């Protein structure tokens, strides 16, 4: 389940067992500035650095493309993760 993967990565970040690379932080900051949608994620993923962040966002983009009933929950999970990882302004 994609939402669970996003929440697990956020939990790992919160407790310090996963630290994003500088490239992942910059990637999160770029994505956090836009509207969370499958198109925005797909465009961002084209330039994404390899790592766990891109690994959980790619399936999220695929799920959002199908506009499943879980989309709202999924969008919120993506936003929480990006907001946490993106460096403060």
C-alpha positions as CSV (number, residue, x, y, z in Angstrom):
1,X,0.0,0.0,0.0
2,X,1.5,3.3,-1.1
3,X,0.1,5.4,1.8
4,X,1.7,3.0,4.3
5,X,5.1,3.3,2.4
6,X,4.9,7.1,2.6
7,X,4.0,7.0,6.3
8,X,6.8,4.5,7.0
9,X,9.4,6.7,5.3
10,X,8.1,9.7,7.2
11,X,8.4,7.8,10.5
12,X,11.9,6.7,9.6
13,X,12.8,10.4,8.9
14,X,11.2,11.5,12.1
15,X,13.1,9.1,14.3
16,X,16.3,9.6,12.3
17,X,16.7,6.1,10.8
18,X,16.5,7.6,7.3
19,X,18.2,10.9,6.4
20,X,17.6,12.3,2.9
21,X,20.6,13.2,0.8
22,X,21.0,16.8,-0.1
23,X,19.6,16.0,-3.6
24,X,16.5,14.4,-2.1
25,X,16.0,17.5,0.1
26,X,16.2,19.7,-2.9
27,X,13.9,17.4,-4.8
28,X,11.4,17.5,-1.9
29,X,11.6,21.3,-1.8
30,X,10.9,21.6,-5.5
31,X,7.9,19.2,-5.3
32,X,6.6,20.9,-2.1
33,X,6.2,24.2,-4.0
34,X,3.7,22.8,-6.4
35,X,0.3,21.2,-6.4
36,X,0.3,17.6,-5.5
37,X,-0.9,15.7,-8.5
38,X,0.2,12.7,-10.6
39,X,1.4,15.1,-13.3
40,X,3.5,17.2,-10.9
41,X,5.0,14.1,-9.4
42,X,5.8,12.5,-12.8
43,X,7.5,15.7,-14.0
44,X,9.5,15.9,-10.8
45,X,10.4,12.2,-10.9
46,X,12.1,12.7,-14.2
47,X,14.8,14.6,-12.5
48,X,14.7,12.9,-9.1
49,X,17.9,11.7,-7.5
50,X,17.9,8.0,-6.8
51,X,16.9,7.0,-3.3
52,X,14.1,6.1,-1.0
53,X,12.1,9.3,-1.5
54,X,11.8,8.7,-5.3
55,X,11.1,5.1,-4.5
56,X,7.9,5.9,-2.6
57,X,6.8,8.8,-4.7
58,X,6.9,6.9,-8.0
59,X,4.1,4.4,-7.0
60,X,2.2,7.3,-5.4
61,X,2.2,9.0,-8.8
62,X,0.9,5.9,-10.5
63,X,-2.0,5.5,-7.9
64,X,-2.9,9.2,-8.3
65,X,-3.1,8.7,-12.1
66,X,-5.9,6.2,-11.6
67,X,-7.8,8.7,-9.3
68,X,-8.7,6.0,-6.9
69,X,-10.9,6.7,-3.8
70,X,-7.7,6.8,-1.8
71,X,-6.4,9.8,-3.7
72,X,-7.2,12.3,-0.9
73,X,-5.6,10.2,1.8
74,X,-2.6,9.6,-0.5
75,X,-2.2,13.3,-1.4
76,X,-2.2,14.1,2.3
77,X,0.5,11.5,3.0
78,X,2.6,12.9,0.1
79,X,2.2,16.4,1.4
80,X,3.2,15.4,5.0
81,X,6.3,13.7,3.7
82,X,7.4,16.5,1.4
83,X,6.7,19.2,4.0
84,X,8.8,17.3,6.6
85,X,11.8,16.6,4.2
86,X,11.9,19.9,2.4
87,X,14.3,22.3,4.1
88,X,12.7,25.2,5.9
89,X,12.5,28.5,3.9
